[in-house]
Amino acid sequence: MQIKREEWPLRNSFCYTLTMKQVIGWVGVTLILIAYTLNVFGVLAASDLTYGILNLLGAFGVIISSLAKKDYQPTVLNAVWLVVALIGIIRSYLYLI
């Protein structure tokens, strides 16, 4: 017995595939949330180099995803987040010298 295509109207709704830019965005969001969670629980200080790197990479990932969707509010927010993280990384690095 052969099933006709019309009998499977929900097939495409269950077969959702992510694009590479969406994966990069989700990884970015995850990195930012990990950094924030570790900071709140006292595992990482805001002045730690790891905290800055997680935020920098996370912001970059969200920027890539947002630009792909032409969604400019998250792009601006995360561009500022990226700059602040970069300043924090530089300050952490100079403190280590």
Sequence and secondary structure as in RCSB ss.txt:
>XXXX:A:sequence
MQIKREEWPLRNSFCYTLTMKQVIGWVGVTLILIAYTLNVFGVLAASDLTYGILNLLGAFGVIISSLAKKDYQPT
VLNAVWLVVALIGIIRSYLYLI
>XXXX:A:secstr
    GGG TTHHHH     HHHHHHHHHHHHHHHHHHHHHTTSS TTSHHHHHHHHHHHHHHHHHHHHTT HHHH
HHHHHHHHHHHHHHHHHHHHH 
